[in-house]
Each structure stands twice: as structure tokens, then as C-alpha cells.
Amino acid sequence: MTANEKFTISGSELVEKVKQLVHEGNVRRVRLLHGGRVVLELPLSIGAPAAVAGILAAPVLAALAAFAALVTECTIEVEKTEE
């Protein structure tokens, strides 16, 4: 079973919020929306080792930081698994 949540945040908070969501562990997918359009979609595999996830996430977080510098506000849509 999955649940969706949406967060509207400022661009400066984007990277920290995505890091927080990834570390929660029950997130299946993160979508970044700006102006109602999907800008970036990150499928996250459940049960992946933290070290591998951290290495693969570095380029994505760099891209998020660059995007965050350009926008004042965006929406994060999160798909979570419910236990």
C-alpha cells in the first residue's frame, strides 16, 4: 500500500528536505514539481544499502542544488510505502 504526500518549500530548503526524505527509508519515489510540471523524478529502491544510495545520490543532489538556486518555490511529491 502506498501513500502520497506533497510539500511546498522554498528553493533553499530543497536539498535538505530531499536528504531527509531519503533517510526515512520508506520512500519509493520523489517527484520535484515546478509550475505544475514534473522537473525531476527519483525512483528509490527499497532496501538498497545506504553506502550505495549515498554514492549514487551525490550527482542527483548536486543537480537539485543547481535547480534550487534558480527557483524560489517548488513542490515535492513523495510516494511512501505504508506498513
OpenMM code with the backbone's topology and positions (N, CA, C; nanometers):
from openmm import Vec3, app, unit

residues = "MET THR ALA ASN GLU LYS PHE THR ILE SER GLY SER GLU LEU VAL GLU LYS VAL LYS GLN LEU VAL HIS GLU GLY ASN VAL ARG ARG VAL ARG LEU LEU HIS GLY GLY ARG VAL VAL LEU GLU LEU PRO LEU SER ILE GLY ALA PRO ALA ALA VAL ALA GLY ILE LEU ALA ALA PRO VAL LEU ALA ALA LEU ALA ALA PHE ALA ALA LEU VAL THR GLU CYS THR ILE GLU VAL GLU LYS THR GLU GLU".split()
positions = [
    Vec3(0.0837, -0.1166, 0.0000),
    Vec3(0.0000, 0.0000, 0.0000),
    Vec3(0.0893, 0.1245, 0.0000),
    Vec3(0.0523, 0.2253, -0.0759),
    Vec3(0.1320, 0.3470, -0.0826),
    Vec3(0.0497, 0.4685, -0.0434),
    Vec3(0.1196, 0.5703, -0.0002),
    Vec3(0.0566, 0.6974, 0.0349),
    Vec3(0.1374, 0.8090, -0.0300),
    Vec3(0.0694, 0.9136, -0.0729),
    Vec3(0.1364, 1.0279, -0.1339),
    Vec3(0.1281, 1.1482, -0.0415),
    Vec3(0.2364, 1.2236, -0.0363),
    Vec3(0.2413, 1.3480, 0.0400),
    Vec3(0.3006, 1.4547, -0.0499),
    Vec3(0.2594, 1.5803, -0.0286),
    Vec3(0.3154, 1.6916, -0.1033),
    Vec3(0.3661, 1.7966, -0.0060),
    Vec3(0.4830, 1.8526, -0.0372),
    Vec3(0.5428, 1.9588, 0.0424),
    Vec3(0.5759, 2.0741, -0.0506),
    Vec3(0.5345, 2.1943, -0.0146),
    Vec3(0.5748, 2.3128, -0.0895),
    Vec3(0.6800, 2.3833, -0.0063),
    Vec3(0.7988, 2.3978, -0.0648),
    Vec3(0.9115, 2.4537, 0.0090),
    Vec3(0.9833, 2.5572, -0.0759),
    Vec3(1.0684, 2.6330, -0.0119),
    Vec3(1.1495, 2.7298, -0.0859),
    Vec3(1.2683, 2.6567, -0.1486),
    Vec3(1.3261, 2.7179, -0.2489),
    Vec3(1.4393, 2.6568, -0.3178),
    Vec3(1.5571, 2.6302, -0.2261),
    Vec3(1.5778, 2.7165, -0.1280),
    Vec3(1.6916, 2.6996, -0.0376),
    Vec3(1.6772, 2.5781, 0.0538),
    Vec3(1.5556, 2.5288, 0.0748),
    Vec3(1.5311, 2.4139, 0.1613),
    Vec3(1.5235, 2.2823, 0.0849),
    Vec3(1.5318, 2.2873, -0.0457),
    Vec3(1.5067, 2.1706, -0.1302),
    Vec3(1.6005, 2.0543, -0.1020),
    Vec3(1.7294, 2.0773, -0.1048),
    Vec3(1.8263, 1.9682, -0.0899),
    Vec3(1.8133, 1.9031, 0.0469),
    Vec3(1.8005, 1.9823, 0.1522),
    Vec3(1.7884, 1.9260, 0.2867),
    Vec3(1.6619, 1.8421, 0.3022),
    Vec3(1.5519, 1.8870, 0.2441),
    Vec3(1.4265, 1.8124, 0.2534),
    Vec3(1.4358, 1.6792, 0.1792),
    Vec3(1.4978, 1.6791, 0.0615),
    Vec3(1.5139, 1.5537, -0.0135),
    Vec3(1.6050, 1.4582, 0.0632),
    Vec3(1.7134, 1.5080, 0.1212),
    Vec3(1.8016, 1.4233, 0.2022),
    Vec3(1.7242, 1.3615, 0.3181),
    Vec3(1.6429, 1.4425, 0.3851),
    Vec3(1.5637, 1.3951, 0.4971),
    Vec3(1.4679, 1.2849, 0.4525),
    Vec3(1.4020, 1.3039, 0.3401),
    Vec3(1.3069, 1.2050, 0.2898),
    Vec3(1.3750, 1.0746, 0.2531),
    Vec3(1.4926, 1.0821, 0.1916),
    Vec3(1.5658, 0.9615, 0.1523),
    Vec3(1.6079, 0.8828, 0.2760),
    Vec3(1.6495, 0.9524, 0.3806),
    Vec3(1.6940, 0.8842, 0.5022),
    Vec3(1.5798, 0.8211, 0.5809),
    Vec3(1.4559, 0.8605, 0.5547),
    Vec3(1.3415, 0.7981, 0.6226),
    Vec3(1.3301, 0.6512, 0.5867),
    Vec3(1.3681, 0.6147, 0.4656),
    Vec3(1.3744, 0.4741, 0.4284),
    Vec3(1.2480, 0.4140, 0.3698),
    Vec3(1.1320, 0.4724, 0.3912),
    Vec3(1.0083, 0.4144, 0.3382),
    Vec3(0.9584, 0.4889, 0.2146),
    Vec3(1.0457, 0.5655, 0.1525),
    Vec3(1.0094, 0.6445, 0.0352),
    Vec3(1.0389, 0.5632, -0.0905),
    Vec3(0.9394, 0.5510, -0.1786),
    Vec3(0.9566, 0.4771, -0.3038),
    Vec3(0.9935, 0.5675, -0.4196),
    Vec3(0.9383, 0.6911, -0.4192),
    Vec3(0.9591, 0.7804, -0.5322),
    Vec3(0.9475, 0.9244, -0.4837),
    Vec3(1.0333, 1.0110, -0.5372),
    Vec3(1.0283, 1.1542, -0.5083),
    Vec3(1.0160, 1.2262, -0.6417),
    Vec3(0.9163, 1.3137, -0.6516),
    Vec3(0.8978, 1.3954, -0.7722),
    Vec3(0.9145, 1.5414, -0.7346),
    Vec3(0.9879, 1.6132, -0.8154),
    Vec3(1.0059, 1.7566, -0.7962),
    Vec3(0.9213, 1.8280, -0.8996),
    Vec3(0.8275, 1.9106, -0.8537),
    Vec3(0.7359, 1.9815, -0.9423),
    Vec3(0.7611, 2.1315, -0.9337),
    Vec3(0.7530, 2.1965, -1.0476),
    Vec3(0.7646, 2.3421, -1.0525),
    Vec3(0.6649, 2.3917, -1.1562),
    Vec3(0.5743, 2.4759, -1.1133),
    Vec3(0.4713, 2.5253, -1.2037),
    Vec3(0.3773, 2.4166, -1.2509),
    Vec3(0.3554, 2.3139, -1.1683),
    Vec3(0.2649, 2.2061, -1.2046),
    Vec3(0.3253, 2.0996, -1.2947),
    Vec3(0.4502, 2.1164, -1.3327),
    Vec3(0.5171, 2.0184, -1.4198),
    Vec3(0.6247, 1.9426, -1.3432),
    Vec3(0.6394, 1.8148, -1.3754),
    Vec3(0.7426, 1.7334, -1.3130),
    Vec3(0.8777, 1.7719, -1.3739),
    Vec3(0.9680, 1.8181, -1.2886),
    Vec3(1.1019, 1.8580, -1.3321),
    Vec3(1.1990, 1.7419, -1.3170),
    Vec3(1.1840, 1.6675, -1.2082),
    Vec3(1.2744, 1.5568, -1.1796),
    Vec3(1.1981, 1.4500, -1.1038),
    Vec3(1.2204, 1.3244, -1.1414),
    Vec3(1.1578, 1.2129, -1.0714),
    Vec3(1.2663, 1.1168, -1.0285),
    Vec3(1.2687, 1.0859, -0.8992),
    Vec3(1.3710, 0.9985, -0.8440),
    Vec3(1.3076, 0.8708, -0.7907),
    Vec3(1.3171, 0.7604, -0.8633),
    Vec3(1.2703, 0.6338, -0.8063),
    Vec3(1.3758, 0.5837, -0.7085),
    Vec3(1.3346, 0.5469, -0.5895),
    Vec3(1.4272, 0.4992, -0.4873),
    Vec3(1.3983, 0.3530, -0.4615),
    Vec3(1.5011, 0.2714, -0.4686),
    Vec3(1.4808, 0.1281, -0.4466),
    Vec3(1.4791, 0.1008, -0.2970),
    Vec3(1.3836, 0.0196, -0.2564),
    Vec3(1.3677, -0.0150, -0.1149),
    Vec3(1.4700, -0.1210, -0.0788),
    Vec3(1.5379, -0.0994, 0.0331),
    Vec3(1.6339, -0.1963, 0.0817),
    Vec3(1.7727, -0.1826, 0.0235),
    Vec3(1.7988, -0.0808, -0.0529),
    Vec3(1.9330, -0.0606, -0.1072),
    Vec3(2.0273, -0.0230, 0.0058),
    Vec3(2.1492, -0.0737, 0.0004),
    Vec3(2.2444, -0.0377, 0.1061),
    Vec3(2.2676, 0.1132, 0.1093),
    Vec3(2.2826, 0.1649, 0.2286),
    Vec3(2.2973, 0.3102, 0.2470),
    Vec3(2.4215, 0.3638, 0.1763),
    Vec3(2.5282, 0.2900, 0.1748),
    Vec3(2.6511, 0.3376, 0.1104),
    Vec3(2.6315, 0.3554, -0.0398),
    Vec3(2.5682, 0.2584, -0.1035),
    Vec3(2.5430, 0.2670, -0.2470),
    Vec3(2.4469, 0.3816, -0.2760),
    Vec3(2.3439, 0.3956, -0.1951),
    Vec3(2.2473, 0.5033, -0.2146),
    Vec3(2.3150, 0.6388, -0.1998),
    Vec3(2.4074, 0.6513, -0.1058),
    Vec3(2.4791, 0.7769, -0.0859),
    Vec3(2.5679, 0.8123, -0.2029),
    Vec3(2.6359, 0.7140, -0.2581),
    Vec3(2.7239, 0.7379, -0.3727),
    Vec3(2.6432, 0.7775, -0.4958),
    Vec3(2.5338, 0.7082, -0.5207),
    Vec3(2.4512, 0.7380, -0.6369),
    Vec3(2.3761, 0.8694, -0.6210),
    Vec3(2.3484, 0.9098, -0.4982),
    Vec3(2.2706, 1.0305, -0.4733),
    Vec3(2.3523, 1.1579, -0.4909),
    Vec3(2.4838, 1.1520, -0.4816),
    Vec3(2.5666, 1.2719, -0.4892),
    Vec3(2.5439, 1.3533, -0.6166),
    Vec3(2.5452, 1.2938, -0.7359),
    Vec3(2.5186, 1.3736, -0.8566),
    Vec3(2.3765, 1.4286, -0.8611),
    Vec3(2.2818, 1.3518, -0.8106),
    Vec3(2.1431, 1.3969, -0.8096),
    Vec3(2.1276, 1.5155, -0.7154),
    Vec3(2.1911, 1.5092, -0.5989),
    Vec3(2.1836, 1.6198, -0.5043),
    Vec3(2.2522, 1.7442, -0.5599),
    Vec3(2.3581, 1.7271, -0.6362),
    Vec3(2.4235, 1.8420, -0.6998),
    Vec3(2.3294, 1.9069, -0.8015),
    Vec3(2.2572, 1.8257, -0.8772),
    Vec3(2.1608, 1.8792, -0.9733),
    Vec3(2.0462, 1.9492, -0.8999),
    Vec3(2.0024, 1.8932, -0.7886),
    Vec3(1.8973, 1.9571, -0.7089),
    Vec3(1.9436, 2.0921, -0.6556),
    Vec3(2.0676, 2.0986, -0.6111),
    Vec3(2.1207, 2.2242, -0.5591),
    Vec3(2.1247, 2.3310, -0.6677),
    Vec3(2.1628, 2.2923, -0.7886),
    Vec3(2.1661, 2.3875, -0.9001),
    Vec3(2.0249, 2.4354, -0.9337),
    Vec3(1.9292, 2.3437, -0.9340),
    Vec3(1.7901, 2.3806, -0.9610),
    Vec3(1.7358, 2.4712, -0.8499),
    Vec3(1.7692, 2.4374, -0.7259),
    Vec3(1.7206, 2.5158, -0.6113),
    Vec3(1.7695, 2.6593, -0.6169),
    Vec3(1.8864, 2.6812, -0.6731),
    Vec3(1.9398, 2.8166, -0.6843),
    Vec3(1.8593, 2.8999, -0.7837),
    Vec3(1.7876, 2.8352, -0.8738),
    Vec3(1.7127, 2.9055, -0.9778),
    Vec3(1.5664, 2.9327, -0.9418),
    Vec3(1.5116, 2.8599, -0.8458),
    Vec3(1.3691, 2.8752, -0.8143),
    Vec3(1.3493, 2.9324, -0.6744),
    Vec3(1.2367, 2.9986, -0.6553),
    Vec3(1.2044, 3.0500, -0.5228),
    Vec3(1.1144, 2.9547, -0.4456),
    Vec3(1.0332, 2.8775, -0.5183),
    Vec3(0.9420, 2.7847, -0.4532),
    Vec3(0.9146, 2.6667, -0.5453),
    Vec3(0.9052, 2.5481, -0.4874),
    Vec3(0.8719, 2.4289, -0.5656),
    Vec3(0.7965, 2.3313, -0.4761),
    Vec3(0.7447, 2.2264, -0.5369),
    Vec3(0.6678, 2.1257, -0.4644),
    Vec3(0.7378, 1.9918, -0.4767),
    Vec3(0.7442, 1.9200, -0.3663),
    Vec3(0.7985, 1.7846, -0.3656),
    Vec3(0.6810, 1.6910, -0.3412),
    Vec3(0.6640, 1.5944, -0.4297),
    Vec3(0.5608, 1.4921, -0.4133),
    Vec3(0.6319, 1.3624, -0.3776),
    Vec3(0.5904, 1.3014, -0.2675),
    Vec3(0.6579, 1.1835, -0.2151),
    Vec3(0.5607, 1.0664, -0.2150),
    Vec3(0.6059, 0.9528, -0.2675),
    Vec3(0.5281, 0.8290, -0.2631),
    Vec3(0.5947, 0.7388, -0.1606),
    Vec3(0.5209, 0.7064, -0.0539),
    Vec3(0.5750, 0.6254, 0.0552),
    Vec3(0.5028, 0.4920, 0.0633),
    Vec3(0.5736, 0.3935, 0.1156),
    Vec3(0.5099, 0.2636, 0.1433),
    Vec3(0.4572, 0.2674, 0.2849),
    Vec3(0.3397, 0.2129, 0.3031),
    Vec3(0.2812, 0.2019, 0.4361),
    Vec3(0.2901, 0.0575, 0.4791),
    Vec3(0.3250, 0.0407, 0.6053),
    Vec3(0.3401, -0.0964, 0.6572),
    Vec3(0.2163, -0.1400, 0.7295),
] * unit.nanometer
topology = app.Topology()
chain = topology.addChain("A")
for resn in residues:
    res = topology.addResidue(resn, chain)
    for name in ("N", "CA", "C"):
        topology.addAtom(name, app.Element.getBySymbol(name[0]), res)
